[in-house]
Amino acid sequence: MRVKTKFGVFFSVFAVIGIALVGFMQKEPYSTEAVMDSLWDNHNVQSTSIGDTDSVLDVSVYEEKDITEVESYLKNNLSKEDLEHYKLIVYRYSENQWEFRENAQGKHKSVYK
């Protein structure tokens, strides 16, 4: 009986470790790009970009009502370091070039000149 018990305990521990490793390996590592890309699956966005020269995360949405939702999503999913490093810019898209520019500038005048 002792050999069967030891084998059962060994097998159980091995199974738990194996399941934990598989779960850990399947989870995508955190990256700012992954969070920004996940916006496309979770929200109705028109465009996203991560600033190369400016520390800006820029997102345009189709509807004004989506702005708060997208900002909240980003604040909940980005790391603390990203939130301190990047400025979040979320605004409404418009097919009219001047209206689009006004929407982007209206909320964040210091970024767009």
N, CA, C and O atoms as CSV, one atom per row, in Angstrom:
chain,resi,resn,atom,element,x,y,z
A,1,MET,N,N,0.806,-1.198,0.000
A,1,MET,CA,C,0.000,0.000,0.000
A,1,MET,C,C,0.851,1.264,0.000
A,1,MET,O,O,0.463,2.264,-0.604
A,2,ARG,N,N,1.971,1.241,0.647
A,2,ARG,CA,C,2.800,2.429,0.738
A,2,ARG,C,C,3.336,2.836,-0.630
A,2,ARG,O,O,3.400,4.029,-0.929
A,3,VAL,N,N,3.716,1.889,-1.455
A,3,VAL,CA,C,4.244,2.198,-2.776
A,3,VAL,C,C,3.148,2.839,-3.631
A,3,VAL,O,O,3.409,3.803,-4.350
A,4,LYS,N,N,1.938,2.314,-3.557
A,4,LYS,CA,C,0.836,2.887,-4.325
A,4,LYS,C,C,0.519,4.297,-3.840
A,4,LYS,O,O,0.235,5.171,-4.660
A,5,THR,N,N,0.557,4.539,-2.556
A,5,THR,CA,C,0.282,5.863,-2.003
A,5,THR,C,C,1.352,6.854,-2.446
A,5,THR,O,O,1.034,7.967,-2.864
A,6,LYS,N,N,2.619,6.455,-2.356
A,6,LYS,CA,C,3.700,7.342,-2.782
A,6,LYS,C,C,3.599,7.649,-4.274
A,6,LYS,O,O,3.807,8.785,-4.702
A,7,PHE,N,N,3.278,6.623,-5.056
A,7,PHE,CA,C,3.130,6.823,-6.490
A,7,PHE,C,C,1.958,7.767,-6.770
A,7,PHE,O,O,2.066,8.634,-7.638
A,8,GLY,N,N,0.866,7.617,-6.067
A,8,GLY,CA,C,-0.313,8.477,-6.241
A,8,GLY,C,C,-0.003,9.923,-5.903
A,8,GLY,O,O,-0.413,10.831,-6.625
A,9,VAL,N,N,0.722,10.147,-4.807
A,9,VAL,CA,C,1.092,11.501,-4.410
A,9,VAL,C,C,2.048,12.098,-5.448
A,9,VAL,O,O,1.887,13.247,-5.860
A,10,PHE,N,N,3.030,11.319,-5.860
A,10,PHE,CA,C,3.987,11.787,-6.860
A,10,PHE,C,C,3.271,12.153,-8.161
A,10,PHE,O,O,3.540,13.203,-8.744
A,11,PHE,N,N,2.377,11.304,-8.607
A,11,PHE,CA,C,1.633,11.557,-9.840
A,11,PHE,C,C,0.754,12.796,-9.705
A,11,PHE,O,O,0.667,13.591,-10.641
A,12,SER,N,N,0.103,12.973,-8.563
A,12,SER,CA,C,-0.752,14.142,-8.342
A,12,SER,C,C,0.055,15.433,-8.374
A,12,SER,O,O,-0.356,16.402,-9.012
A,13,VAL,N,N,1.194,15.459,-7.698
A,13,VAL,CA,C,2.048,16.643,-7.682
A,13,VAL,C,C,2.554,16.938,-9.093
A,13,VAL,O,O,2.552,18.089,-9.530
A,14,PHE,N,N,2.980,15.915,-9.791
A,14,PHE,CA,C,3.460,16.075,-11.156
A,14,PHE,C,C,2.352,16.629,-12.054
A,14,PHE,O,O,2.618,17.501,-12.881
A,15,ALA,N,N,1.129,16.145,-11.910
A,15,ALA,CA,C,0.002,16.606,-12.719
A,15,ALA,C,C,-0.303,18.079,-12.438
A,15,ALA,O,O,-0.542,18.847,-13.370
A,16,VAL,N,N,-0.298,18.478,-11.170
A,16,VAL,CA,C,-0.577,19.870,-10.814
A,16,VAL,C,C,0.501,20.784,-11.381
A,16,VAL,O,O,0.183,21.838,-11.932
A,17,ILE,N,N,1.751,20.408,-11.258
A,17,ILE,CA,C,2.849,21.213,-11.800
A,17,ILE,C,C,2.731,21.315,-13.325
A,17,ILE,O,O,2.936,22.386,-13.897
A,18,GLY,N,N,2.406,20.216,-13.964
A,18,GLY,CA,C,2.253,20.215,-15.424
A,18,GLY,C,C,1.127,21.125,-15.880
A,18,GLY,O,O,1.287,21.868,-16.849
A,19,ILE,N,N,-0.001,21.080,-15.201
A,19,ILE,CA,C,-1.133,21.937,-15.557
A,19,ILE,C,C,-0.775,23.410,-15.351
A,19,ILE,O,O,-1.106,24.256,-16.182
A,20,ALA,N,N,-0.098,23.711,-14.244
A,20,ALA,CA,C,0.310,25.091,-13.965
A,20,ALA,C,C,1.275,25.600,-15.035
A,20,ALA,O,O,1.158,26.742,-15.480
A,21,LEU,N,N,2.217,24.771,-15.447
A,21,LEU,CA,C,3.167,25.178,-16.488
A,21,LEU,C,C,2.488,25.420,-17.827
A,21,LEU,O,O,2.812,26.381,-18.525
A,22,VAL,N,N,1.563,24.566,-18.184
A,22,VAL,CA,C,0.840,24.736,-19.445
A,22,VAL,C,C,0.035,26.028,-19.405
A,22,VAL,O,O,0.033,26.780,-20.380
A,23,GLY,N,N,-0.646,26.298,-18.302
A,23,GLY,CA,C,-1.404,27.539,-18.167
A,23,GLY,C,C,-0.514,28.761,-18.225
A,23,GLY,O,O,-0.874,29.757,-18.852
A,24,PHE,N,N,0.625,28.705,-17.593
A,24,PHE,CA,C,1.567,29.820,-17.583
A,24,PHE,C,C,2.135,30.075,-18.970
A,24,PHE,O,O,2.283,31.225,-19.382
A,25,MET,N,N,2.452,29.013,-19.687
A,25,MET,CA,C,3.050,29.148,-21.008
A,25,MET,C,C,2.039,29.652,-22.033
A,25,MET,O,O,2.427,30.321,-22.991
A,26,GLN,N,N,0.754,29.350,-21.859
A,26,GLN,CA,C,-0.249,29.777,-22.817
A,26,GLN,C,C,-0.610,31.243,-22.670
A,26,GLN,O,O,-1.064,31.860,-23.634
A,27,LYS,N,N,-0.421,31.814,-21.498
A,27,LYS,CA,C,-0.740,33.209,-21.282
A,27,LYS,C,C,0.281,34.075,-22.018
A,27,LYS,O,O,1.491,33.911,-21.861
A,28,GLU,N,N,-0.239,34.997,-22.824
A,28,GLU,CA,C,0.630,35.881,-23.599
A,28,GLU,C,C,1.345,36.833,-22.652
A,28,GLU,O,O,0.713,37.408,-21.767
A,29,PRO,N,N,2.630,37.006,-22.819
A,29,PRO,CA,C,3.348,37.935,-21.950
A,29,PRO,C,C,2.833,39.363,-22.158
A,29,PRO,O,O,2.367,39.716,-23.242
A,30,TYR,N,N,2.924,40.164,-21.120
A,30,TYR,CA,C,2.425,41.541,-21.183
A,30,TYR,C,C,3.279,42.379,-22.121
A,30,TYR,O,O,4.506,42.283,-22.127
A,31,SER,N,N,2.614,43.187,-22.899
A,31,SER,CA,C,3.298,44.213,-23.686
A,31,SER,C,C,2.289,45.314,-23.980
A,31,SER,O,O,1.085,45.069,-24.056
A,32,THR,N,N,2.789,46.507,-24.142
A,32,THR,CA,C,1.940,47.639,-24.484
A,32,THR,C,C,1.250,47.374,-25.819
A,32,THR,O,O,0.072,47.686,-25.990
A,33,GLU,N,N,1.987,46.798,-26.758
A,33,GLU,CA,C,1.437,46.495,-28.076
A,33,GLU,C,C,0.271,45.514,-27.982
A,33,GLU,O,O,-0.733,45.669,-28.676
A,34,ALA,N,N,0.406,44.506,-27.122
A,34,ALA,CA,C,-0.659,43.513,-26.976
A,34,ALA,C,C,-1.932,44.156,-26.424
A,34,ALA,O,O,-3.032,43.831,-26.871
A,35,VAL,N,N,-1.791,45.057,-25.467
A,35,VAL,CA,C,-2.961,45.745,-24.917
A,35,VAL,C,C,-3.610,46.617,-25.988
A,35,VAL,O,O,-4.832,46.612,-26.141
A,36,MET,N,N,-2.799,47.357,-26.720
A,36,MET,CA,C,-3.347,48.211,-27.780
A,36,MET,C,C,-4.019,47.368,-28.871
A,36,MET,O,O,-5.081,47.735,-29.373
A,37,ASP,N,N,-3.404,46.252,-29.232
A,37,ASP,CA,C,-4.005,45.366,-30.235
A,37,ASP,C,C,-5.312,44.763,-29.742
A,37,ASP,O,O,-6.217,44.519,-30.539
A,38,SER,N,N,-5.425,44.517,-28.436
A,38,SER,CA,C,-6.646,43.919,-27.893
A,38,SER,C,C,-7.833,44.878,-27.978
A,38,SER,O,O,-8.979,44.443,-27.863
A,39,LEU,N,N,-7.586,46.156,-28.174
A,39,LEU,CA,C,-8.689,47.108,-28.359
A,39,LEU,C,C,-9.543,46.730,-29.566
A,39,LEU,O,O,-10.762,46.900,-29.553
A,40,TRP,N,N,-8.899,46.222,-30.597
A,40,TRP,CA,C,-9.624,45.854,-31.823
A,40,TRP,C,C,-10.624,44.736,-31.570
A,40,TRP,O,O,-11.674,44.689,-32.211
A,41,ASP,N,N,-10.310,43.832,-30.640
A,41,ASP,CA,C,-11.212,42.724,-30.325
A,41,ASP,C,C,-12.295,43.123,-29.331
A,41,ASP,O,O,-13.392,42.565,-29.347
A,42,ASN,N,N,-11.989,44.088,-28.467
A,42,ASN,CA,C,-12.891,44.412,-27.363
A,42,ASN,C,C,-13.707,45.688,-27.549
A,42,ASN,O,O,-14.692,45.896,-26.841
A,43,HIS,N,N,-13.317,46.537,-28.483
A,43,HIS,CA,C,-13.999,47.821,-28.669
A,43,HIS,C,C,-14.062,48.185,-30.141
A,43,HIS,O,O,-13.308,47.656,-30.958
A,44,ASN,N,N,-14.964,49.089,-30.467
A,44,ASN,CA,C,-15.149,49.535,-31.844
A,44,ASN,C,C,-14.253,50.749,-32.085
A,44,ASN,O,O,-14.706,51.891,-32.007
A,45,VAL,N,N,-12.979,50.492,-32.378
A,45,VAL,CA,C,-12.018,51.568,-32.592
A,45,VAL,C,C,-11.757,51.752,-34.083
A,45,VAL,O,O,-11.900,50.822,-34.877
A,46,GLN,N,N,-11.371,52.970,-34.442
A,46,GLN,CA,C,-11.064,53.276,-35.827
A,46,GLN,C,C,-9.573,53.136,-36.084
A,46,GLN,O,O,-9.163,52.650,-37.138
A,47,SER,N,N,-8.752,53.567,-35.110
A,47,SER,CA,C,-7.308,53.440,-35.265
A,47,SER,C,C,-6.638,53.448,-33.901
A,47,SER,O,O,-7.190,53.957,-32.925
A,48,THR,N,N,-5.447,52.880,-33.849
A,48,THR,CA,C,-4.621,52.905,-32.639
A,48,THR,C,C,-3.178,53.131,-33.066
A,48,THR,O,O,-2.754,52.698,-34.138
A,49,SER,N,N,-2.438,53.814,-32.212
A,49,SER,CA,C,-1.013,53.956,-32.482
A,49,SER,C,C,-0.264,54.216,-31.183
A,49,SER,O,O,-0.806,54.748,-30.214
A,50,ILE,N,N,0.994,53.820,-31.203
A,50,ILE,CA,C,1.903,54.056,-30.081
A,50,ILE,C,C,2.980,54.982,-30.607
A,50,ILE,O,O,3.670,54.666,-31.576
A,51,GLY,N,N,3.117,56.128,-29.959
A,51,GLY,CA,C,4.073,57.130,-30.426
A,51,GLY,C,C,5.504,56.653,-30.366
A,51,GLY,O,O,5.940,56.090,-29.362
A,52,ASP,N,N,6.239,56.879,-31.449
A,52,ASP,CA,C,7.662,56.538,-31.488
A,52,ASP,C,C,8.509,57.642,-30.858
A,52,ASP,O,O,9.402,57.374,-30.054
A,53,THR,N,N,8.216,58.880,-31.233
A,53,THR,CA,C,8.992,59.997,-30.702
A,53,THR,C,C,8.315,60.643,-29.500
A,53,THR,O,O,8.993,61.111,-28.585
A,54,ASP,N,N,6.979,60.672,-29.493
A,54,ASP,CA,C,6.218,61.184,-28.358
A,54,ASP,C,C,5.714,60.008,-27.538
A,54,ASP,O,O,5.406,58.949,-28.083
A,55,SER,N,N,5.632,60.195,-26.244
A,55,SER,CA,C,5.109,59.140,-25.367
A,55,SER,C,C,3.593,59.249,-25.335
A,55,SER,O,O,3.005,59.721,-24.362
A,56,VAL,N,N,2.966,58.796,-26.437
A,56,VAL,CA,C,1.525,58.938,-26.607
A,56,VAL,C,C,0.929,57.610,-27.066
A,56,VAL,O,O,1.473,56.936,-27.942
A,57,LEU,N,N,-0.196,57.250,-26.458
A,57,LEU,CA,C,-1.015,56.154,-26.943
A,57,LEU,C,C,-2.253,56.806,-27.536
A,57,LEU,O,O,-3.072,57.366,-26.807
A,58,ASP,N,N,-2.393,56.737,-28.840
A,58,ASP,CA,C,-3.417,57.463,-29.581
A,58,ASP,C,C,-4.474,56.480,-30.095
A,58,ASP,O,O,-4.151,55.500,-30.767
A,59,VAL,N,N,-5.747,56.759,-29.765
A,59,VAL,CA,C,-6.843,55.893,-30.195
A,59,VAL,C,C,-7.988,56.760,-30.687
A,59,VAL,O,O,-8.410,57.684,-29.991
A,60,SER,N,N,-8.494,56.474,-31.875
A,60,SER,CA,C,-9.702,57.152,-32.331
A,60,SER,C,C,-10.836,56.135,-32.375
A,60,SER,O,O,-10.649,54.982,-32.766
A,61,VAL,N,N,-12.010,56.588,-31.967
A,61,VAL,CA,C,-13.201,55.739,-31.912
A,61,VAL,C,C,-14.272,56.344,-32.817
A,61,VAL,O,O,-14.200,57.521,-33.170
A,62,TYR,N,N,-15.259,55.541,-33.189
A,62,TYR,CA,C,-16.306,56.021,-34.077
A,62,TYR,C,C,-17.368,56.849,-33.349
A,62,TYR,O,O,-17.920,57.793,-33.915
A,63,GLU,N,N,-17.648,56.497,-32.109
A,63,GLU,CA,C,-18.714,57.152,-31.360
A,63,GLU,C,C,-18.162,57.860,-30.129
A,63,GLU,O,O,-17.274,57.345,-29.449
A,64,GLU,N,N,-18.693,59.034,-29.853
A,64,GLU,CA,C,-18.282,59.817,-28.685
A,64,GLU,C,C,-18.456,59.020,-27.391
A,64,GLU,O,O,-17.640,59.126,-26.476
A,65,LYS,N,N,-19.515,58.228,-27.321
A,65,LYS,CA,C,-19.817,57.456,-26.107
A,65,LYS,C,C,-18.762,56.389,-25.805
A,65,LYS,O,O,-18.680,55.914,-24.672
A,66,ASP,N,N,-17.964,56.010,-26.788
A,66,ASP,CA,C,-16.950,54.977,-26.602
A,66,ASP,C,C,-15.662,55.504,-25.972
A,66,ASP,O,O,-14.827,54.719,-25.522
A,67,ILE,N,N,-15.500,56.814,-25.936
A,67,ILE,CA,C,-14.254,57.393,-25.439
A,67,ILE,C,C,-13.993,56.984,-23.994
A,67,ILE,O,O,-12.913,56.485,-23.678
A,68,THR,N,N,-14.967,57.189,-23.120
A,68,THR,CA,C,-14.798,56.861,-21.700
A,68,THR,C,C,-14.557,55.373,-21.513
A,68,THR,O,O,-13.741,54.974,-20.681
A,69,GLU,N,N,-15.256,54.555,-22.275
A,69,GLU,CA,C,-15.109,53.096,-22.177
A,69,GLU,C,C,-13.695,52.654,-22.574
A,69,GLU,O,O,-13.095,51.817,-21.899
A,70,VAL,N,N,-13.166,53.211,-23.657
A,70,VAL,CA,C,-11.825,52.855,-24.119
A,70,VAL,C,C,-10.766,53.353,-23.132
A,70,VAL,O,O,-9.818,52.631,-22.822
A,71,GLU,N,N,-10.927,54.583,-22.639
A,71,GLU,CA,C,-9.980,55.106,-21.648
A,71,GLU,C,C,-9.955,54.213,-20.408
A,71,GLU,O,O,-8.889,53.897,-19.879
A,72,SER,N,N,-11.126,53.815,-19.958
A,72,SER,CA,C,-11.223,52.945,-18.778
A,72,SER,C,C,-10.555,51.597,-19.043
A,72,SER,O,O,-9.836,51.077,-18.190
A,73,TYR,N,N,-10.796,51.034,-20.230
A,73,TYR,CA,C,-10.183,49.757,-20.599
A,73,TYR,C,C,-8.655,49.861,-20.570
A,73,TYR,O,O,-7.977,48.983,-20.036
A,74,LEU,N,N,-8.126,50.930,-21.144
A,74,LEU,CA,C,-6.676,51.102,-21.175
A,74,LEU,C,C,-6.112,51.285,-19.770
A,74,LEU,O,O,-5.078,50.703,-19.441
A,75,LYS,N,N,-6.769,52.076,-18.948
A,75,LYS,CA,C,-6.294,52.294,-17.579
A,75,LYS,C,C,-6.314,51.011,-16.757
A,75,LYS,O,O,-5.487,50.835,-15.862
A,76,ASN,N,N,-7.248,50.119,-17.054
A,76,ASN,CA,C,-7.338,48.852,-16.323
A,76,ASN,C,C,-6.394,47.778,-16.852
A,76,ASN,O,O,-6.073,46.832,-16.133
A,77,ASN,N,N,-5.946,47.910,-18.099
A,77,ASN,CA,C,-5.142,46.848,-18.704
A,77,ASN,C,C,-3.682,47.201,-18.951
A,77,ASN,O,O,-2.854,46.307,-19.123
A,78,LEU,N,N,-3.357,48.473,-18.971
A,78,LEU,CA,C,-1.957,48.874,-19.123
A,78,LEU,C,C,-1.256,48.807,-17.775
A,78,LEU,O,O,-1.886,48.950,-16.727
A,79,SER,N,N,0.036,48.590,-17.811
A,79,SER,CA,C,0.809,48.541,-16.572
A,79,SER,C,C,0.912,49.939,-15.965
A,79,SER,O,O,0.708,50.943,-16.648
A,80,LYS,N,N,1.224,49.984,-14.700
A,80,LYS,CA,C,1.413,51.258,-14.006
A,80,LYS,C,C,2.523,52.063,-14.682
A,80,LYS,O,O,2.418,53.282,-14.818
A,81,GLU,N,N,3.576,51.382,-15.102
A,81,GLU,CA,C,4.691,52.046,-15.762
A,81,GLU,C,C,4.259,52.676,-17.087
A,81,GLU,O,O,4.663,53.794,-17.409
A,82,ASP,N,N,3.435,51.952,-17.853
A,82,ASP,CA,C,2.938,52.501,-19.118
A,82,ASP,C,C,2.062,53.726,-18.874
A,82,ASP,O,O,2.156,54.716,-19.599
A,83,LEU,N,N,1.211,53.656,-17.853
A,83,LEU,CA,C,0.333,54.787,-17.551
A,83,LEU,C,C,1.118,56.021,-17.128
A,83,LEU,O,O,0.698,57.149,-17.386
A,84,GLU,N,N,2.250,55.807,-16.481
A,84,GLU,CA,C,3.091,56.933,-16.088
A,84,GLU,C,C,3.908,57.460,-17.273
A,84,GLU,O,O,4.186,58.656,-17.357
A,85,HIS,N,N,4.287,56.567,-18.178
A,85,HIS,CA,C,5.148,56.945,-19.310
A,85,HIS,C,C,4.362,57.571,-20.466
A,85,HIS,O,O,4.790,58.570,-21.044
A,86,TYR,N,N,3.215,56.979,-20.798
A,86,TYR,CA,C,2.448,57.414,-21.962
A,86,TYR,C,C,1.296,58.331,-21.575
A,86,TYR,O,O,0.722,58.215,-20.492
A,87,LYS,N,N,0.976,59.231,-22.471
A,87,LYS,CA,C,-0.226,60.048,-22.353
A,87,LYS,C,C,-1.302,59.364,-23.196
A,87,LYS,O,O,-1.068,59.051,-24.364
A,88,LEU,N,N,-2.468,59.132,-22.616
A,88,LEU,CA,C,-3.569,58.506,-23.330
A,88,LEU,C,C,-4.349,59.567,-24.081
A,88,LEU,O,O,-4.753,60.576,-23.505
A,89,ILE,N,N,-4.557,59.340,-25.352
A,89,ILE,CA,C,-5.350,60.252,-26.174
A,89,ILE,C,C,-6.409,59.423,-26.884
A,89,ILE,O,O,-6.099,58.607,-27.752
A,90,VAL,N,N,-7.662,59.643,-26.505
A,90,VAL,CA,C,-8.780,58.935,-27.118
A,90,VAL,C,C,-9.767,60.000,-27.594
A,90,VAL,O,O,-10.175,60.861,-26.816
A,91,TYR,N,N,-10.148,59.942,-28.864
A,91,TYR,CA,C,-11.033,60.950,-29.435
A,91,TYR,C,C,-11.878,60.330,-30.544
A,91,TYR,O,O,-11.610,59.221,-31.006
A,92,ARG,N,N,-12.914,61.080,-30.963
A,92,ARG,CA,C,-13.854,60.591,-31.961
A,92,ARG,C,C,-13.315,60.801,-33.376
A,92,ARG,O,O,-12.823,61.878,-33.713
A,93,TYR,N,N,-13.415,59.767,-34.186
A,93,TYR,CA,C,-13.026,59.803,-35.594
A,93,TYR,C,C,-14.084,60.552,-36.406
A,93,TYR,O,O,-15.269,60.517,-36.073
A,94,SER,N,N,-13.666,61.209,-37.440
A,94,SER,CA,C,-14.584,61.828,-38.392
A,94,SER,C,C,-13.975,61.697,-39.780
A,94,SER,O,O,-12.761,61.803,-39.954
A,95,GLU,N,N,-14.838,61.464,-40.766
A,95,GLU,CA,C,-14.351,61.393,-42.150
A,95,GLU,C,C,-13.924,62.765,-42.649
A,95,GLU,O,O,-13.091,62.871,-43.549
A,96,ASN,N,N,-14.486,63.801,-42.074
A,96,ASN,CA,C,-14.115,65.163,-42.408
A,96,ASN,C,C,-12.760,65.457,-41.766
A,96,ASN,O,O,-12.633,65.425,-40.542
A,97,GLN,N,N,-11.773,65.735,-42.569
A,97,GLN,CA,C,-10.394,65.933,-42.096
A,97,GLN,C,C,-10.318,67.031,-41.040
A,97,GLN,O,O,-9.622,66.877,-40.037
A,98,TRP,N,N,-11.024,68.132,-41.254
A,98,TRP,CA,C,-10.943,69.263,-40.321
A,98,TRP,C,C,-11.639,68.936,-38.999
A,98,TRP,O,O,-11.155,69.306,-37.930
A,99,GLU,N,N,-12.757,68.253,-39.077
A,99,GLU,CA,C,-13.463,67.851,-37.853
A,99,GLU,C,C,-12.631,66.836,-37.076
A,99,GLU,O,O,-12.551,66.896,-35.849
A,100,PHE,N,N,-12.014,65.907,-37.797
A,100,PHE,CA,C,-11.160,64.912,-37.163
A,100,PHE,C,C,-10.013,65.595,-36.418
A,100,PHE,O,O,-9.730,65.274,-35.263
A,101,ARG,N,N,-9.368,66.525,-37.083
A,101,ARG,CA,C,-8.245,67.261,-36.479
A,101,ARG,C,C,-8.728,68.061,-35.265
A,101,ARG,O,O,-8.047,68.112,-34.241
A,102,GLU,N,N,-9.888,68.676,-35.380
A,102,GLU,CA,C,-10.453,69.446,-34.270
A,102,GLU,C,C,-10.758,68.548,-33.080
A,102,GLU,O,O,-10.518,68.930,-31.935
A,103,ASN,N,N,-11.293,67.343,-33.347
A,103,ASN,CA,C,-11.571,66.402,-32.263
A,103,ASN,C,C,-10.283,66.016,-31.538
A,103,ASN,O,O,-10.248,65.948,-30.309
A,104,ALA,N,N,-9.238,65.768,-32.303
A,104,ALA,CA,C,-7.966,65.375,-31.698
A,104,ALA,C,C,-7.350,66.530,-30.925
A,104,ALA,O,O,-6.801,66.327,-29.842
A,105,GLN,N,N,-7.432,67.717,-31.458
A,105,GLN,CA,C,-6.837,68.880,-30.811
A,105,GLN,C,C,-7.680,69.382,-29.644
A,105,GLN,O,O,-7.143,69.886,-28.658
A,106,GLY,N,N,-8.972,69.249,-29.754
A,106,GLY,CA,C,-9.858,69.798,-28.742
A,106,GLY,C,C,-9.624,69.264,-27.347
A,106,GLY,O,O,-9.766,70.000,-26.371
A,107,LYS,N,N,-9.271,68.013,-27.235
A,107,LYS,CA,C,-9.084,67.409,-25.925
A,107,LYS,C,C,-7.622,67.462,-25.478
A,107,LYS,O,O,-7.345,67.454,-24.279
A,108,HIS,N,N,-6.693,67.514,-26.422
A,108,HIS,CA,C,-5.276,67.371,-26.095
A,108,HIS,C,C,-4.443,68.384,-26.886
A,108,HIS,O,O,-3.637,67.996,-27.733
A,109,LYS,N,N,-4.627,69.634,-26.625
A,109,LYS,CA,C,-3.962,70.679,-27.401
A,109,LYS,C,C,-2.446,70.618,-27.298
A,109,LYS,O,O,-1.756,71.017,-28.236
A,110,SER,N,N,-1.912,70.131,-26.187
A,110,SER,CA,C,-0.463,70.129,-26.017
A,110,SER,C,C,0.231,69.089,-26.897
A,110,SER,O,O,1.426,69.206,-27.167
A,111,VAL,N,N,-0.507,68.077,-27.343
A,111,VAL,CA,C,0.111,67.031,-28.144
A,111,VAL,C,C,0.030,67.384,-29.632
A,111,VAL,O,O,0.997,67.200,-30.372
A,112,TYR,N,N,-1.116,67.885,-30.060
A,112,TYR,CA,C,-1.293,68.212,-31.472
A,112,TYR,C,C,-1.192,69.710,-31.656
A,112,TYR,O,O,-1.917,70.466,-31.009
A,113,LYS,N,N,-0.298,70.149,-32.534
A,113,LYS,CA,C,-0.131,71.591,-32.763
A,113,LYS,C,C,-0.443,71.927,-34.187
A,113,LYS,O,O,-0.361,73.091,-34.579
